[in-house]
Amino acid sequence: MAAVLAICGIAYYLLCLKSAAAFLRECRQARPADFTPPVSILKPLRGADPGMYEAFRSHCLQQYPEYELIFGVAEEDDPAIALVERLQREFPQRSIQLILCPRVLGANLKVSNLVQMLPSARHEFLLINDSDIWVPADYLRGVMAPFINPQIGLVTALYRGAATGLFPRLEAIGISTDFAAGVLAARELEGIRFGLGSTLACSRRALDDIGGFEPVLDYLADDYELGSRIAAKGYQVLLSDVVVETYLPEYSVGEYWNHQLRWARTLRHARKWGYLGVGTTFGVPWALLAMALAHGAGWSWVLLAVALVLRGAMALMVGNRVLRDPLVLPNLWLLPLRDSLGLIFWIASFAGRTIDWRGDRFTLKDGQLKPVGSRPSALGPRPDAHI
């Protein structure tokens, strides 16, 4: 059985290689016409993290004619307020608003903030991304250009992680060589029908057609739900050729475990039956298990060698060429460990429905958050790109 699953994983690696090559070919083609509509950038905040100010600054350095930045916080003493005020002083020429969002409208406080921030947005096009997302200077031009086609309802983008310690590096190479590869494979097989929290750009028309932000107030994977609902209304969801970056903080063993388990259980509830197939994508761990069960038989070594070579090729194609991630090449040796842990988290995701999120505990049912014990505080879970 382990050998069969290893072969499935090898087939998946080949699919990802093909999908990444197709994406690169399309990226080499000219972007759509230079369409630069005014855009409102909404950034819900909670707390201040390392690297956050540089992420904010990158949004003020855009080579783009007209846009505004709207930050939202739930409490008057949130430490992120000082960073926004510093940004306003450094960039007085930019339209930068800070909105207080005191009402708790649902279990997902990020979406609760967005509902209260939306009335302050002046423009027809909206862009939501998370507080720690750093963007290149051509970010808005790349993300907004596809909206020249009125059938485009949402544009999203891949991201890579900036990391130093062991656990952040494990997460970073997982994002760049596994998660991103899965997004490209989904794009190849059925098209993008979901969004990523690193970038959610949409028209007001598409947002209005799904009932605004309110229908996803209790969903943990709000980015996935927004993209899925916009696609279900007949709009196209597009994956941009722009790549953004997120800062990954240092984790303890327990924090890393909780974070990865939360991510796995979120994906399980967001994708439902499709998540079962994720178990067949771990070619290297299954090949290692097949070799152990076969007591090192010759064929098992061949299977492992093929899995390792193709996994490395997939990592370099997606991580190096598509995401241009400098962490991938020096950390290739971590792939077997990262994938083995990924398989463990996939198995553990079926062992319960409870998650811990910034000091609060929830159960997940059909992707929706149900608080365990007392209701979340006014701050609640931090609006976080990395579920």
PyMOL commands that set and color helices and strands:
alter all, ss='L'
color gray80, all
select helices_A, chain A and resi 2-28+52-60+80-90+109-120+139-148+166-190+204-209+214-216+222-232+253-281+283-293+298-322+329-351
alter helices_A, ss='H'
color red, helices_A
select strands_A, chain A and resi 39-44+67-73+95-100+125-128+133-134+152-162+200-203+236-247+354-357+360-365+368-371
alter strands_A, ss='S'
color yellow, strands_A
deselect
rebuild
show_as cartoon
